[in-house]
Amino acid sequence: MALYRPIEQDAEMMRLQILGDPQLMRQLQDTLPEIAAAAQSNPTRFAELLRQQRDRAQQAELGRQREISALNADPFDVEAQRRIEEAIRQQAVMENMEHALEYSPEAFGRVTMLYVPVEVNSHPVKAFVDSGAQQTISTSCPTLVVSA
């Protein structure tokens, strides 16, 4: 049996995490400024706004489930099949986006690269310092591998 905490307790934990992480606060200010303002000044309002967000998400999910039920009511309806196909395609797109965000987050933001001037076999070149990131970007220039 799963144990559920009241939304107020979860909201306060989230609020404290947001307040302790300036980058997360900036992101929240950019995307949901009303919630960000409430996180800073009004814990009760913050919890209420989170509850409203959750309720809207639940209503949207119920709407999707109702639509799926209606579409499945007549499996031979060509329009219903087209809409089911589009829903499946959209779900695949969202899954791909979640996968990309999870495994390649650097693709969604600006990444500063470090180049240093070095000399290899008496030829000056710019060396790219690889931090061991998940992805490596390299041109056709020679790659210098330094073992630590």
C-alpha positions as CSV (number, residue, x, y, z in Angstrom):
1,M,0.0,0.0,0.0
2,A,1.4,3.4,-1.0
3,L,1.6,6.1,1.6
4,Y,0.5,9.6,0.5
5,R,1.6,12.8,2.1
6,P,-0.7,15.8,2.1
7,I,-0.1,18.2,-0.7
8,E,0.8,20.9,1.8
9,Q,3.8,18.9,3.0
10,D,5.0,18.2,-0.5
11,A,4.4,21.8,-1.4
12,E,6.5,23.0,1.5
13,M,9.3,20.6,0.6
14,M,9.2,21.8,-3.0
15,R,9.1,25.5,-1.9
16,L,12.1,25.1,0.2
17,Q,14.0,23.3,-2.6
18,I,13.1,26.1,-5.0
19,L,14.2,28.7,-2.5
20,G,17.5,26.9,-2.0
21,D,18.3,26.6,-5.7
22,P,18.7,30.0,-7.5
23,Q,18.8,28.4,-10.9
24,L,15.6,26.5,-10.3
25,M,14.0,29.8,-9.0
26,R,15.0,31.6,-12.2
27,Q,13.6,28.8,-14.3
28,L,10.3,28.9,-12.3
29,Q,10.2,32.7,-12.7
30,D,10.6,32.4,-16.4
31,T,7.9,29.7,-16.8
32,L,5.4,30.2,-13.9
33,P,6.0,33.6,-12.4
34,E,2.9,33.5,-10.2
35,I,4.1,30.3,-8.5
36,A,7.7,31.7,-8.2
37,A,6.4,34.8,-6.5
38,A,4.2,32.7,-4.1
39,A,7.2,30.5,-3.3
40,Q,9.1,33.5,-2.1
41,S,6.4,35.3,-0.1
42,N,3.3,33.2,0.6
43,P,3.6,29.4,1.4
44,T,-0.2,29.0,1.6
45,R,-0.7,30.6,-1.8
46,F,2.2,28.4,-3.2
47,A,0.4,25.2,-2.0
48,E,-2.9,26.4,-3.5
49,L,-1.3,27.1,-6.9
50,L,0.4,23.7,-6.9
51,R,-3.0,22.1,-6.0
52,Q,-4.6,24.0,-9.0
53,Q,-1.8,22.8,-11.3
54,R,-2.3,19.2,-10.2
55,D,-6.1,19.5,-10.6
56,R,-5.7,20.9,-14.1
57,A,-3.3,18.1,-15.0
58,Q,-5.8,15.5,-13.6
59,Q,-8.7,17.1,-15.6
60,A,-6.6,17.0,-18.8
61,E,-5.8,13.4,-18.2
62,L,-9.4,12.5,-17.6
63,G,-10.3,14.4,-20.8
64,R,-7.7,12.3,-22.7
65,Q,-9.1,9.1,-21.2
66,R,-12.6,10.1,-22.2
67,E,-11.5,10.9,-25.7
68,I,-9.7,7.5,-26.0
69,S,-12.8,5.7,-24.8
70,A,-14.9,7.5,-27.4
71,L,-12.4,6.8,-30.2
72,N,-12.3,3.1,-29.2
73,A,-16.1,2.9,-29.3
74,D,-16.2,2.4,-33.0
75,P,-13.0,0.7,-34.3
76,F,-14.1,1.0,-37.9
77,D,-14.5,4.7,-37.9
78,V,-11.8,6.1,-40.2
79,E,-11.7,9.5,-38.5
80,A,-11.3,7.9,-35.1
81,Q,-8.5,5.7,-36.4
82,R,-6.7,8.8,-37.7
83,R,-7.0,10.5,-34.4
84,I,-5.8,7.4,-32.5
85,E,-2.8,7.3,-34.9
86,E,-2.1,11.0,-34.3
87,A,-2.3,10.4,-30.5
88,I,0.2,7.5,-30.7
89,R,2.5,9.6,-32.8
90,Q,2.3,12.5,-30.4
91,Q,3.0,10.2,-27.4
92,A,6.1,8.8,-29.2
93,V,7.3,12.4,-29.8
94,M,6.9,13.2,-26.1
95,E,8.7,10.0,-25.1
96,N,11.6,10.9,-27.4
97,M,11.7,14.4,-25.9
98,E,11.8,13.0,-22.4
99,H,14.6,10.6,-23.4
100,A,16.6,13.4,-25.0
101,L,16.2,15.6,-21.9
102,E,17.3,12.7,-19.7
103,Y,20.2,11.5,-21.6
104,S,21.4,14.6,-23.6
105,P,20.4,17.7,-21.6
106,E,23.3,19.6,-23.0
107,A,21.6,19.6,-26.4
108,F,18.9,21.9,-25.0
109,G,21.2,24.6,-23.6
110,R,24.3,26.6,-24.2
111,V,27.5,24.8,-23.5
112,T,30.8,26.6,-23.1
113,M,33.7,24.8,-24.6
114,L,37.3,25.0,-23.5
115,Y,40.0,25.3,-26.1
116,V,43.7,25.8,-25.2
117,P,46.6,26.6,-27.5
118,V,49.1,23.7,-27.7
119,E,51.9,22.5,-29.8
120,V,51.8,19.0,-31.3
121,N,54.9,17.8,-33.3
122,S,56.0,21.5,-33.6
123,H,52.6,22.5,-35.0
124,P,50.5,25.0,-33.0
125,V,46.9,23.8,-32.7
126,K,43.9,24.5,-30.5
127,A,43.1,21.6,-28.3
128,F,39.6,21.0,-27.1
129,V,39.4,20.0,-23.4
130,D,36.9,17.2,-23.0
131,S,35.4,16.9,-19.6
132,G,34.1,13.4,-20.0
133,A,30.7,14.6,-21.0
134,Q,28.1,12.2,-22.5
135,Q,28.7,13.6,-26.0
136,T,31.9,14.8,-27.6
137,I,32.1,17.3,-30.4
138,S,35.2,17.1,-32.6
139,T,36.1,18.5,-36.0
140,S,38.4,16.9,-38.5
141,C,41.4,18.5,-36.7
142,P,43.8,16.1,-34.9
143,T,42.5,15.0,-31.5
144,L,45.0,15.0,-28.6
145,V,44.3,12.4,-25.9
146,V,46.0,13.1,-22.6
147,S,45.9,10.3,-20.0
148,A,45.9,11.4,-16.4
